[in-house]
Amino acid sequence: MIPNSTPPTPAPMPANVSGLFQSVQNQQQQASNYLNKGRLITFNYSRWIHDPYPLLILTDVIPNVRIRGINLHYLTFPFVKTMLQTGCTSPQFSYQNVKGNPYIVGAFRSYKWQAIRQVRYLDCQFILAVMATVRSFDPSQVQAIRRAVQEQIQQYSQPNVTQLQGQNVQNQNMGPQNMGPEIPTQ
């Protein structure tokens, strides 16, 4: 317990907070000015089936109708990295860039404008920098790890004779008092 402790006083509120919170309608109208091809966005989608918070590289924007793009949640790490490198912040990015790859086409989605809430823009360069720091294993490292794990498994699953003899001697030295409950015999 800290003597004479008082809770900290909250910081004073900014003089003009009226612009901090806006209705969803105003956000959607303003969002149409900032949603461009190649932009990386995330949002809350109220008509979701599999993904309530898509992470999308935009390919098409039809204000007040829909947006379309590649949902990165449906791709694996290497494909996400490639998509961010090639499509992010590119005003020429479109479905035509990916239509030749069926795996990426499987991540192509369309979202109705009225169901989109809380749009946030993400910095592609920052995300790529973070992804570059993720350690990947060299194939030879993976093989060395596998061999070490296999050796450890074999060591414990196939004990040698001296280990078995040592366990047998230990069990004999334990005596009946430490062996657990006695099972009656007939």
Buried (B, 14 or more C-beta within 10 A) or exposed (E): EEEEEEEEEEEEEEEEEEEEEEEEEEBBEEBBEEBBBBBBBBBBBEEEEEBEEBBBBBBBBEEEEBBBBBBBBBBEEEBBBEBBEEBBBBEEBBBEBBEEEEEBEEBBBEBEBEEBEEBEBBEBEEBBEEEEEEEEEEEEEEEEEEEEEEEEEEEEEEEEEEEEEEEEEEEEEEEEEEEEEEEEEE
